[in-house]
Amino acid sequence: MRRAHRTAHRMLWPVLALLVGLGLTMSLMMRAPPPVPPAAVEGQR
Amino acid sequence: MSVGFKAVQWSREKVIYDGILLAAVTLYISAFIGISHRIEPPKDLPAAIDVRIRAFGTCAFLMMTIILSIGPLARLNPWFRKLLFNRRHFGVLTFFIALAHAWLMIEWYQAQGNLPNLLAELTTWADYGKFIGFPFKVIGIAALLLLFLLAATSHDFWLSFLSPPVWKWLHMTIYAAYGLVVLHVALGIMQYDRNPTIPLMLAAGFTVVTVLHLIAARRERAIDRGKPEGSDGWIAAGAPGAIPDKGALIVSVPGGERIAVFRDGTEIGALSNLCSHQNGPIGEGRIIDGCVTCPWHGWQYRLSDGCAPPPFIEKLATYPVRIRNGVVEVSPHALPPGTPASIHVPS
């Protein structure tokens, strides 16, 4: 691995990791809530 | 490194490596399908195909995670070089597993007679403006295309044709492919299936790869800072005894490439740290059978002049070395590849 590869690697890696990490976190937080089972709905009534 | 062309240069080690790899993949996929069928027997053909899609998909993700971990692991612990030398076969097999995952997806649509729905999913342009609801299959297709490009150019022919630096640039896109795969799963199956193992698998794989790269990068950065040049421009490597016998010290020229200073008994020589094959770190290798041997794929060079032993013709740049005040010093100016430059020191 040449110095140029290592330099690019060090610059791009954190950016890519941050983007993917952010995408993963957002997709986890924005997930639709699980459907409420019918029995639970009955119970709420 | 062959006088005659062979499509794949098999060796006993490669056969063992590939055998273990194939056995592990077969075992994983069989176990995944078997356990899934036992827990919840599929009620129809599409459900059975769905299990296979997940088996191949998770297998490809785990394989990519391992492949990306091998590089930093090999830097942190030499034991992992055993996994590195044949990593290209690992990558090619990963592409085929990912391809099978994609093919099963098409089969799943076909089994339900609604293949046009797949096309509709990919061409509903309004969905491209969403985050949740983005056509995640497109992300998967992009990752698959990248994996294809990498698998297709993994052969030494392409390495030689493109040159090692260009080839390395191309193959660094594996990181982009991995990121796409993570998002493909996060925006796809993770949105529809509440099984906690899906986000756990994604987060664990992504964290392992990231942390290993950060640790390895920190160690590499220390080497790249380099040692200051002396008043006449030469760089002090250390006392002859500080260089391990049949091993090397790696010194870095500020702003330049690394230099490997080897010692073979009383002979000391400095070579470019870049193997001519794949730019592997020569200085992390050892002297075997009288030749400096690259730790990645075993390419060999003479310490005295950087030339590969006959009949091979590869040459490495050498650097002038000298002893001053009991310290080995290296000139930062490379000599033409193949120039004799090693010295002998009193034992």
HADDOCK unambig.tbl for C-alpha pairs under 7 A between the chains (distance, minus, plus):
assign (segid A and resid 1 and name CA) (segid B and resid 279 and name CA) 5.36 0.50 0.50
assign (segid A and resid 1 and name CA) (segid B and resid 280 and name CA) 6.15 0.50 0.50
assign (segid A and resid 2 and name CA) (segid B and resid 257 and name CA) 6.67 0.50 0.50
assign (segid A and resid 3 and name CA) (segid B and resid 257 and name CA) 5.95 0.50 0.50
assign (segid A and resid 17 and name CA) (segid B and resid 210 and name CA) 6.92 0.50 0.50
assign (segid A and resid 20 and name CA) (segid B and resid 179 and name CA) 5.80 0.50 0.50
assign (segid A and resid 20 and name CA) (segid B and resid 183 and name CA) 6.99 0.50 0.50
assign (segid A and resid 23 and name CA) (segid B and resid 183 and name CA) 6.74 0.50 0.50
assign (segid A and resid 24 and name CA) (segid B and resid 183 and name CA) 6.52 0.50 0.50
assign (segid A and resid 24 and name CA) (segid B and resid 186 and name CA) 5.97 0.50 0.50
assign (segid A and resid 27 and name CA) (segid B and resid 132 and name CA) 6.82 0.50 0.50
assign (segid A and resid 27 and name CA) (segid B and resid 186 and name CA) 6.03 0.50 0.50
assign (segid A and resid 27 and name CA) (segid B and resid 187 and name CA) 6.19 0.50 0.50
assign (segid A and resid 31 and name CA) (segid B and resid 191 and name CA) 5.73 0.50 0.50
